[in-house]
Amino acid sequence: MPPGTEVAGWLRFIMNRPLVHVLVINWNGLEHLEECFSSLLASTYPNARFVLIDNGSTDGSAAFVRSRYETDGRVQILELESNLGWSRGNNVGIRQAIAQNADYVLLLNNDTATAPDAIQKLVEMAEGNPRVGAVAPKMLMYDNPDLLNSVGLECSLIASSWDLGIGRLDGPRWNDTRPVIGVCGGAGFFRVATLKEAGLLPEDFEIYLDDLDLCLRIWDAGYEIRSCPDARVRHKFSATMGQGKQYRRKYYLNTRNRLYVILRNYPIRKALPVGLAFVAGEMRATGRALLDGEPWRALAHVRSWAAGVGYVPRAIRHRARRREHPPDPLQRGNESSGFQRGNESSGFQRGNESSEFQRGNESSEFQRGNESSEFQRGNESSGFQRGNKSSGIQRGNKSSGLQRGNETCRFWHLIRTDRMFFHGTKFPINGWYAPRKVRGKIVRPMSARATLDVEAGSLRVTHLNCYPALGQTCVEVFSNDHRITSLETLDSQECVLEVPAGRLTFLAKRIFEAEDTGEKTDLGGWIAVERPETRGRQSADRNNARFP
């Protein structure tokens, strides 16, 4: 082989690959950056740039990345003088990516770890279908990758939005690509050509639902959005909402931005059903706030209504510009993309505490759009019918797309009409959910895997099947990684185990899915552990076995 032939072939390979800019938004997130960038630099995709967008951090984030990674030519650092927040900071990075002729951008939280082949999988999906304008990777919980964080967004009739699949066990149900109404901003892959048509993130939202707003515009620009389950990203999801002013600010922004999304994007012909549902939802939410003794929540709703009324002229201009002119993301001040510098109407203050909230970190009980757990759970995958006509969208075909001046709405078939708010979800601790009483016995439902620290001695293990009509349970039990027994039952089963001090691990070989049981989560079994001599008096979580 002539000298340099291998290098030349490798360069040709790179040149033929679309350029991807991975934008890692960061504000004082130094503790996350090493793992985030190390995982990105292990990527198998050969034509990517990894850009730290540092939002005026004071913890040395930019200096760390510079000293640790900048010798790698794939790493770039974009230092902003002040904290521009999530949307504005990302928009600066997107504009730079466009100026450097990127074909795709991947918006990424700094508290993530990306699988080596994730970018390759995202590019393959987008390149395989020019109608795809954005792609949602499979986001998994960082500490428990058996659980989903997001495989896309869902959206209700009143613009309440939440992560599809959140808190559910990863499995075959989630391994098919499907159309989704949006991508989670914590890890969202966008075609640059699509952003040139649809615009960028709406900066007057400050944070929350801005990713949804962009995705609705992507649908209406004639593209579609799909999930990519083969592209995997682990995320350090936070189930906390903070306290005091921080929590109240988040609540208000979620409430207000639902109204902004409706005013900017929902079709006028749906005004009556949407208006009625919105009023009903707001009245119920404010009533619940007052009954719960939290008048500040009711006040947040009133403030959001006032903000919505004041936003109407802006929304009208936004709609008019979308009809008349394709948005230009390089034109600063373009209302379609929502990034007017110095915009006062949004009340955005540079350095506002809302900018520190990473996308995808919304609480399990306070998801996008101020959702309530009062509403009954619907089928997570309803609204995603495979073979849906939306998949036939042809790019560039004006007759099949959103014609200028025509109010065709491409995303409406994905709107959830069976619920107004997110039903809420719970996350297991060490694989265990909250205890419940079943047939007179206190048991703990378990996820696919659960652990329990025990002292040496005898343990009585009771295993129940709450859904015998669905078949046998099957749980294998390990002591310090050594398999000691298997529990299988259509009803109930007890056994006494002699175990050394250490860790018991319960591994479910059969999963009872939420769609079959009506539960909010997928479960692997129902277990009680106690000392034989304490039966009837106290369970093992009070006697040398440590349940969380």
Buried (B, 14 or more C-beta within 10 A) or exposed (E): EEEEEEEEEEEEEEEEBBBBBBBBBBBBBBEBBEBBBEBBBEBEBBBBBBBBBBBBBEBEBBBBBBEBBBEEEBBBBBBBEEBBBBBBBBBBBBBBBBEEEBBBBBBBBBBBBBBBBBBBBBBBBBBEBEBBBBBBBBBBBBEBBBBBBBBBBBBBBBBBBBBBBBBBBBEEBBEEBBBBBBBBBBBBBBBBBBBBBBBBBBBBBBBBBBBBBBBBBBBBBBBBBBBBBBBBBBBBBBBEBBEEEBBBBBBBBBBBBBBBBBBBBBEEEBEEEBEEBBEEBBEBBBEBBEEEEBEEBBBBBEEBBEBBEEBEEBBEEBBEBBEEEEBBBEEEEBBBBBBBEEBEEBEBEBBBBBBBBBBBBBBBBBBBBBBBBEBEBBEBBEBBBEEBEBBEBEBEEEEBBBEEEEEEBBBBBBBBEEBBBBBBBBBBEBBBBEBEEBEEEEBBBBBBBBBBBBBEBEBBBBBBBBBEEBEEBBBBBBBEEEEBEEBBBEEBBEEEBEBEEBBBBBBBBBBBBBBEBEBBBBBBBBBBBBBEEBEEEEBBBEBBBBBE
